[in-house]
Amino acid sequence: MIKKQIGENAGIIWRALNEKHEMGILELIEVTHLKKNEILFALGWLSKENKVYFFENEKEYRICLIEN
């Protein structure tokens, strides 16, 4: 996967989280129609850019946007 595609996928995930506020990986797969690996790469990108944070909720990791 090329860097440009990871960035584009990060945008897709950012928009999905902006609408729903928090999601788990399985929800992101369902909503974005991206593959798990694509989501994980893009979440790494968003995390490095300090755009998302992760927390555990009832045996599942959840992802939220960091509001600036």
C-alpha positions as CSV (number, residue, x, y, z in Angstrom):
1,M,0.0,0.0,0.0
2,I,1.4,3.4,-0.9
3,K,1.6,6.4,1.4
4,K,-0.9,8.4,-0.6
5,Q,-3.5,5.6,-0.2
6,I,-2.9,5.4,3.5
7,G,-3.5,9.2,3.7
8,E,-6.7,8.9,1.7
9,N,-7.9,6.1,4.0
10,A,-7.1,8.2,7.0
11,G,-9.4,10.9,5.6
12,I,-12.2,8.4,5.1
13,I,-11.8,7.2,8.7
14,W,-11.6,10.8,10.1
15,R,-14.9,11.7,8.4
16,A,-16.5,8.5,9.7
17,L,-15.4,9.3,13.3
18,N,-16.4,12.9,12.9
19,E,-20.0,11.7,12.2
20,K,-20.2,8.9,14.8
21,H,-17.8,10.3,17.4
22,E,-16.4,6.9,18.5
23,M,-16.2,3.5,16.9
24,G,-14.4,0.2,17.2
25,I,-12.4,-1.5,14.4
26,L,-15.3,-3.7,13.3
27,E,-17.6,-0.7,13.0
28,L,-15.0,1.1,11.0
29,I,-14.8,-1.8,8.6
30,E,-18.5,-1.8,8.2
31,V,-18.9,1.9,7.8
32,T,-15.9,2.7,5.6
33,H,-15.7,-0.6,3.6
34,L,-12.0,-0.6,4.1
35,K,-10.0,-3.8,4.9
36,K,-8.7,-4.3,8.4
37,N,-5.1,-3.7,7.3
38,E,-6.1,-0.5,5.5
39,I,-7.8,0.7,8.7
40,L,-4.9,-0.1,10.9
41,F,-2.4,1.7,8.7
42,A,-4.6,4.7,8.5
43,L,-5.2,4.7,12.3
44,G,-1.4,4.7,12.7
45,W,-1.2,7.8,10.4
46,L,-4.0,9.5,12.4
47,S,-2.3,8.6,15.7
48,K,1.0,10.0,14.5
49,E,-0.7,13.2,13.5
50,N,-2.3,13.3,17.0
51,K,-5.9,13.2,15.5
52,V,-7.2,10.2,17.3
53,Y,-7.0,8.5,20.7
54,F,-7.8,4.9,21.7
55,F,-9.4,3.6,24.9
56,E,-10.8,0.2,26.0
57,N,-14.5,-0.2,26.6
58,E,-16.0,-3.5,27.5
59,K,-13.3,-5.7,26.0
60,E,-13.0,-3.7,22.9
61,Y,-10.7,-0.9,21.8
62,R,-12.6,2.3,20.7
63,I,-11.3,5.2,18.7
64,C,-12.3,8.8,19.0
65,L,-11.1,12.0,17.3
66,I,-9.0,14.4,19.4
67,E,-10.8,17.8,19.4
68,N,-8.5,20.7,19.1
